[in-house]
Amino acid sequence: MSEQKTINQNIEVLARFSAGTLSPIAFKYEGRLIKIESIDLSYKTRSGSVLLLSFHVSSNANSYKITYDGTRLSWVLEESFF
């Protein structure tokens, strides 16, 4: 059974913009570089007028939810599942 951990921490993300699509490739968390092996789910939401792009990604046996804020040009690691 997997365990969920709420994090809500700003992170650095290496991402690719191609043909109008944003795809995270890797991110830094607690001094470690986590390479994204797959994007399992992506979706858009709004917080007022702010468009947020959320990604559920996998690396090794762990999964993460990361969100891009296009207004602030920042990324947040919201949750981890392991």
PABARO-743686 format. One record per residue (C-alpha): residue in three letters; x, y, z. Coordinates in steps of 0.1 Angstrom, whole numbers, plus 2048, in hexadecimal, padded with zeros to 3 digits. Example, Ala and Ser with C-alpha at 12.3 -4.5 7.8 and 13.67 -1.06 7.14 Angstrom:
BEGIN
ALA87B7D384E/SER8897F5847/
! end
This chain:
BEGIN
MET800800800/SER80E8227F7/GLU81283F80F/GLN80A863806/LYS81F880814/THR8148A580F/ILE8338BA808/ASN8298DC7F8/GLN84D8E77F2/ASN85B8FD7D6/ILE8728E87C0/GLU8898ED7A1/VAL87D8DA783/LEU88E8D2761/ALA8728D3748/ARG86D8D2722/PHE8568E970E/SER84E8DA6ED/ALA8318E06D5/GLY81E8F36F0/THR8228D870A/LEU8348DA72B/SER8458B9737/PRO8598B6757/ILE8798A1753/ALA8898A2776/PHE8878B6796/LYS89C8BD7B5/TYR88F8B47D7/GLU8A38B47F8/GLY8C48B57E4/ARG8BB8987CE/LEU8B58987A9/ILE8968847A1/LYS89387977D/ILE86F876771/GLU86A854760/SER84585A756/ILE82A874757/ASP80C860763/LEU7F287C763/SER7F18A175B/TYR7D58BA75E/LYS7CE8E0760/THR7BC8F177D/ARG7B6916787/SER7BB9287A7/GLY7A99487A0/SER7B9955780/VAL7D9940785/LEU7DC92276E/LEU7ED90477F/LEU7FB8E676C/SER7FD8C7782/PHE8108A777A/HIS81088678B/VAL832877783/SER84585778C/SER86A851794/ASN87682E79E/ALA85A8217B6/ASN84F8437C1/SER83485B7B3/TYR8328817B7/LYS81989D7B0/ILE82A8BC7A4/THR8198DC799/TYR8248F9782/ASP81791C789/GLY81A92F768/THR814950779/ARG83194D792/LEU84693777B/SER84B91F798/TRP8478FA7A0/VAL83A8EA7C0/LEU83E8C67CB/GLU81C8C07DA/GLU81C89C7E4/SER83087C7E3/PHE8238587E2/PHE83A83C7EB/
! end
